[in-house]
């Protein structure tokens, strides 16, 4: 696969239907942050994230949640089976130098040979 991956961004707000997703060569979907932002208070957004995660995993598609800002969002998304999370809860956007420093400091803090978020 030549070192490339196909990721569907902003999943849940665009025109990507279930049929499109099941026939897509996508390697991952990124659940739009508009669903993540209301997870704590909105049962419908929780259900939508859980359903999207379960469906994607059944199709062998990796799930990434965007816009994670709170510990409760982390817990809800992990409980739903979301594999990867990104957002200000973990870090603000970083340039290359700062990103390498961040990853290295996490590696040293964890005592392992790879950052895990």
Secondary structure, 3 states (H helix, E strand, C coil): CCCCCCEEEEECCCCCCHHHHHHCCCCEEEECHHHHCCCCCCHHHHHHHHHHHHHHHHCCCEEEECCCCCHHHHHHHHHCCCCEECCCCCCCCCCHHHHHHHHHHHHHHHCCCCCCC
